[in-house]
Amino acid sequence: MARYINIADGKGRNASIVFYGKTAISKVKTVTAQGEPVKTIRVLKRTANNSYEALLKRYGTAEAISGELIAGDPEIDLLLTGRIINSAGRVYVDEDLRPVFRISKKERIFAPDGTLKEERTPKETVSNIMADVPIRPSGKLFPQKDIYNKIVFTKKYQLKHINGLTFDFLFEMARELHEKDSLMLIGAGPKGTDPLVFQDGGKPYRAFLEGRVKGDSYLLIVHLSNLELKPVV
């Protein structure tokens, strides 16, 4: 199913554009000694009773746990560890590792040095990529040779035209970025600086648009980041 984003160019023109992610296919094929294809399975690593938290509660200290690990295998359930899992769901537990059904979520914000900066109730996010106000360029350019040393990109999507008019629209955007050898910060809001949210309840991302042109062909990639490299003072 195609996904769309409402995006504007530097002249204020906007259009609904298809975007998608492309998973790289490995050229290496893994097989068994018999030449059979290898498949990935999920297995049970441990139960709640064998977790570090349960062992700490049982033996009291990390040193005591170390001694028990040397003497035996308290972290392994011989009946359950290694069993194949077909499906799994998330369950929240309390300090006694018992399931709970009413929870209060907290979001923790950490400083670059790892110290806790803020603890707050998570903000409810709403998708804004198809809002009435289109995603727009902020006008802030970042040279490609510099940005990869400052920003950690976690995802990327390719923008694709759906007809001749949107081809010209995207080609012009890609050509401008290609000639400037830079990435453009794009975003929501009137100034194009607000983070993008791709689905309700999803994470907000800073978005940077990269353009490449070769002959009559173009490539437009939206790089997403929710991390930034900062020196620890």
C-alpha positions as CSV (number, residue, x, y, z in Angstrom):
1,M,0.0,0.0,0.0
2,A,1.4,3.4,-1.1
3,R,2.1,6.0,1.5
4,Y,1.9,9.7,0.8
5,I,3.4,12.9,2.1
6,N,2.2,16.4,1.4
7,I,5.4,18.4,0.6
8,A,6.0,21.9,-0.7
9,D,9.0,23.3,-2.6
10,G,10.9,26.6,-2.1
11,K,8.3,28.4,-4.3
12,G,5.4,27.4,-2.1
13,R,4.0,24.8,-4.5
14,N,2.9,21.6,-2.9
15,A,1.9,18.1,-4.0
16,S,1.1,14.7,-2.5
17,I,4.1,12.4,-3.2
18,V,4.6,8.7,-2.7
19,F,7.4,7.7,-0.3
20,Y,8.8,4.3,0.6
21,G,11.7,2.6,2.3
22,K,13.8,0.2,0.4
23,T,15.4,-2.8,2.3
24,A,18.8,-3.7,1.0
25,I,19.0,-7.4,-0.1
26,S,22.1,-9.1,1.0
27,K,24.2,-10.7,-1.8
28,V,25.5,-13.3,0.6
29,K,23.4,-16.4,0.9
30,T,23.8,-18.5,4.1
31,V,23.2,-22.2,4.0
32,T,23.8,-25.2,6.3
33,A,26.5,-27.8,5.8
34,Q,24.0,-29.8,3.8
35,G,23.3,-26.8,1.5
36,E,19.9,-26.1,2.9
37,P,18.8,-22.4,3.3
38,V,19.1,-21.0,6.8
39,K,16.0,-19.5,8.4
40,T,15.6,-17.2,11.4
41,I,13.6,-18.5,14.4
42,R,12.8,-17.0,17.8
43,V,13.7,-18.9,20.9
44,L,13.0,-18.3,24.6
45,K,16.1,-17.0,26.3
46,R,14.9,-17.1,29.8
47,T,11.8,-16.8,32.0
48,A,11.1,-14.0,34.5
49,N,12.3,-16.3,37.3
50,N,15.7,-16.6,35.6
51,S,16.1,-12.9,34.9
52,Y,18.8,-10.8,36.5
53,E,16.2,-8.9,38.6
54,A,14.8,-12.2,39.9
55,L,18.3,-13.6,40.7
56,L,19.2,-10.3,42.5
57,K,16.1,-10.6,44.6
58,R,16.9,-14.2,45.4
59,Y,20.6,-14.0,46.2
60,G,20.9,-10.4,47.4
61,T,24.0,-9.1,45.7
62,A,25.7,-9.2,42.3
63,E,28.7,-10.9,43.9
64,A,26.4,-13.7,45.2
65,I,24.9,-14.1,41.7
66,S,28.4,-14.5,40.3
67,G,29.1,-17.3,42.7
68,E,25.9,-19.1,41.8
69,L,26.7,-18.7,38.1
70,I,30.0,-20.4,38.6
71,A,28.5,-23.2,40.8
72,G,25.5,-23.8,38.6
73,D,23.1,-22.4,36.0
74,P,20.4,-20.4,37.8
75,E,19.9,-18.3,34.7
76,I,18.7,-21.2,32.7
77,D,15.3,-23.0,32.9
78,L,16.1,-26.5,31.6
79,L,12.5,-27.1,30.6
80,L,11.8,-23.8,28.9
81,T,15.0,-22.2,27.7
82,G,15.6,-22.7,24.0
83,R,11.9,-23.5,23.1
84,I,10.8,-22.0,19.8
85,I,8.4,-19.0,20.1
86,N,5.8,-18.5,17.4
87,S,4.3,-15.3,18.7
88,A,4.9,-12.9,21.6
89,G,3.3,-9.9,23.2
90,R,4.6,-7.2,25.6
91,V,3.6,-7.6,29.3
92,Y,4.4,-5.0,32.0
93,V,5.5,-6.3,35.4
94,D,6.0,-4.9,38.8
95,E,9.0,-5.1,41.1
96,D,8.0,-8.7,42.0
97,L,7.9,-9.6,38.3
98,R,4.1,-10.1,38.4
99,P,2.0,-8.8,35.5
100,V,0.3,-5.5,36.0
101,F,-2.7,-4.1,34.1
102,R,-2.8,-0.4,35.0
103,I,0.4,1.4,34.3
104,S,1.7,5.0,34.2
105,K,4.3,5.7,31.5
106,K,7.1,8.1,32.1
107,E,9.5,9.5,29.5
108,R,13.1,10.2,30.6
109,I,15.2,12.8,28.9
110,F,19.0,12.4,29.4
111,A,21.8,14.9,28.9
112,P,24.8,14.1,26.6
113,D,26.8,13.0,29.7
114,G,24.1,10.4,30.6
115,T,22.6,12.2,33.6
116,L,18.8,12.3,33.9
117,K,17.7,15.8,32.7
118,E,13.9,15.5,32.9
119,E,11.1,13.0,33.6
120,R,7.7,13.7,32.1
121,T,4.5,12.1,30.9
122,P,5.0,11.0,27.2
123,K,3.5,13.4,24.7
124,E,0.8,12.1,22.5
125,T,1.9,12.5,18.9
126,V,-0.3,12.9,15.8
127,S,0.8,12.2,12.2
128,N,1.5,15.4,10.4
129,I,2.8,14.3,7.0
130,M,-0.6,14.7,5.3
131,A,-1.8,17.8,7.2
132,D,-3.4,20.8,5.6
133,V,-0.2,22.7,6.0
134,P,2.4,20.8,3.8
135,I,5.8,19.8,4.8
136,R,8.1,22.5,3.6
137,P,11.8,23.4,3.3
138,S,13.2,25.5,6.2
139,G,15.8,27.2,4.1
140,K,18.6,25.8,6.3
141,L,21.2,24.0,4.2
142,F,23.8,21.7,5.7
143,P,26.9,20.7,3.5
144,Q,27.0,17.0,3.0
145,K,30.7,16.8,4.0
146,D,29.8,18.2,7.5
147,I,26.4,16.9,8.4
148,Y,27.4,13.2,8.8
149,N,29.7,14.2,11.6
150,K,26.9,16.0,13.5
151,I,23.7,14.0,13.0
152,V,22.9,10.3,13.5
153,F,20.4,9.2,10.8
154,T,18.2,6.3,11.9
155,K,15.8,6.0,8.9
156,K,15.5,7.1,5.3
157,Y,12.7,7.2,2.7
158,Q,12.8,7.8,-1.0
159,L,10.3,10.3,-2.6
160,K,8.8,9.2,-5.9
161,H,6.6,11.0,-8.5
162,I,3.2,9.7,-9.5
163,N,2.8,11.6,-12.8
164,G,4.6,14.0,-15.2
165,L,3.8,17.1,-13.2
166,T,5.2,15.7,-9.9
167,F,8.2,14.4,-11.8
168,D,9.1,18.0,-12.8
169,F,8.3,19.1,-9.2
170,L,10.7,16.6,-7.6
171,F,13.3,16.9,-10.3
172,E,13.7,20.6,-9.7
173,M,14.0,20.1,-5.9
174,A,16.7,17.4,-6.4
175,R,18.6,19.5,-8.9
176,E,18.8,22.5,-6.6
177,L,20.1,20.3,-3.7
178,H,22.5,18.5,-6.0
179,E,24.1,21.7,-7.3
180,K,24.5,23.0,-3.7
181,D,25.9,19.7,-2.5
182,S,23.9,20.1,0.6
183,L,21.0,18.6,2.6
184,M,18.0,20.8,3.4
185,L,16.2,20.7,6.7
186,I,12.5,20.1,6.0
187,G,9.7,19.9,8.5
188,A,6.1,20.7,9.6
189,G,4.8,24.0,10.7
190,P,4.8,27.4,9.0
191,K,8.6,27.6,9.0
192,G,9.4,24.0,8.1
193,T,11.3,23.4,11.4
194,D,8.9,21.2,13.4
195,P,9.6,17.5,13.6
196,L,7.8,15.0,11.4
197,V,5.5,12.3,12.8
198,F,4.7,9.6,10.3
199,Q,2.0,7.9,12.2
200,D,-0.3,8.5,15.2
201,G,1.7,7.7,18.4
202,G,4.9,7.6,16.4
203,K,8.3,9.2,17.2
204,P,9.0,12.7,16.1
205,Y,12.0,13.0,13.6
206,R,14.1,15.8,12.3
207,A,14.1,15.4,8.5
208,F,16.8,16.3,6.0
209,L,16.3,16.2,2.2
210,E,19.0,15.0,-0.1
211,G,18.9,15.4,-3.9
212,R,20.9,13.8,-6.6
213,V,20.6,14.3,-10.4
214,K,22.1,12.3,-13.3
215,G,21.0,13.3,-16.8
216,D,17.2,13.2,-16.8
217,S,17.0,11.1,-13.7
218,Y,16.7,12.2,-10.1
219,L,16.9,10.8,-6.6
220,L,15.3,12.4,-3.5
221,I,15.9,10.9,-0.1
222,V,14.5,12.0,3.2
223,H,17.0,11.2,6.0
224,L,15.4,11.0,9.5
225,S,17.1,11.5,12.8
226,N,16.1,11.6,16.5
227,L,19.7,11.7,17.7
228,E,22.4,14.3,17.5
229,L,26.2,14.0,18.1
230,K,27.2,16.4,20.9
231,P,30.6,16.6,22.6
232,V,30.6,15.9,26.3
233,V,32.1,18.9,28.1
